[in-house]
Amino acid sequence: MQISLNWAKYLGRFMKDTLFLLSPGFNDGEGAPYYCPACTIFEGLLHLYPQLAEQIEVHRVDFPRPRPQIIALIGEENQSCPVLVLGTPSKGTDLNIKRSGARQFIDDPQAIGHYLSEAYGIPRPH
């Protein structure tokens, strides 16, 4: 798989924590369009705490796979959404942090919420 030039440049620079969400209104069989309930939680969180959107990178990706922006960072096997790719290594062990190569990421919505709370000082999920 080829990585676009823009993403190759992105990979080479200092990276903020990056949250990937599915773009709403996607098609996946009968009854479409759909939205991802877990991604919508973070859309709401970004609306409630707009400073969070200024502190992290947020990318909305299309539903069909492959999702090259995510694959470029954490591999083809980890392209589910929502996913938070950490910009700097974390030593937290209770947040279900996973690793792909040199990158760490969180793909559990509850754990993403707790990480964002701890790292950015917003209220935590209940």
N, C-alpha and C positions, 0 to 999 in steps of 0.2 A: 504494500500500500504506500502511495506517495503522500507526503505531508505537504500542504500548501506552503508557499513561501511566507505568507503572513504568520501562519502557525509556527513555522520553523523559527522565525524571528522571535515570536512570543516565547517559545520554549527556552531560548537562549538568554533571556533577560531575567532579572529578579522577578519573582512571581508572587503576587498576592494570593491569599486564599481564594479559590475559584469555585463558585457554585454553579453547577450545571442543572438546568431545569428543562423539562419538555415544553415546547411551545404549545399553548392550548389550541383546541379546535382541530385536532388531528383525526385522521381516518384509520380505522382498524376493524373492518368488517361492518356488518349490519348495525344500524342504529347510530352511526357516526353523525356528527363529529363528537369527539370525546375530549376530556381534560384529565390530567393525572392528579388524583386527590392529594397524594403526598407532595407533589410539586406545588400545588395550589396553597398548601400551608405556608410555604416559603414566599410565595408571591404576596400573601397577606402579611407575613412578617416584614418583608421589605417595604410594604406600604405603611405599616405601623411605625417602623423605625427606619426612616429614609437615610439616616446617617450610616446605617449598615451597608446600603448599596454604594455608598461613597468609599467605604473602607475595604470592601471585597470586590472581586470581579464577579459579575453575573452574566452567564451566557445561556440563552434559550436555544435548544437544539431541536431539530425535527424528529418526529417519532420513528420513521423507518431507520433500520440499521443497515449499514454501519454508521456510527456517529464519529466521524474522523477527529473532531476536536477533542473528544474524550479519549479515544484510542491513542492519540498522539501523546497524551500525558500518562495514562495508566493502563494501557493495553486493551486489546479487543475483548478480553474476558470480563472487563470491568466497566462496560458502557451503559449500565442501568442509570436511571435518574429517579430521584435527585441524587447527586453525588457532590461532595465537597472535596476538592483536591487542595491539600494543605500547601501553602507557599513556603513555609519553613518547617523543619521537622518538629514534631511534638513528642514529648516524653509521656504524655497522658496515657495511662493503661486502661482506665475504666470507661473509655469512650468508644470502644470497638474500632480503633484506628487500624486500618489495613495498609499493606505496602505492595507496591508494584515497582520493581527496580528501586530507584532512589526516591521515588515519590510516595508520600503517605496520603491516604484518602479515607473518607467516611461515607458509607453508602446506606446507613441506617438512619431514617428520618429523625427519630428520637435522639439519637446520638449526635446528629448534625445540630439539632436545636440546642443541646447541652453544650456542645463545643462553641457555637456562636455566642451563647450566653457568657461562658467563661472567658472567651477570647476578646469579646467586644462590649461586654458590660450591659447587655440587654437582658430583660427578664428571661427566666428559663421556662421551658415547657413543663406542664404538669400532667 
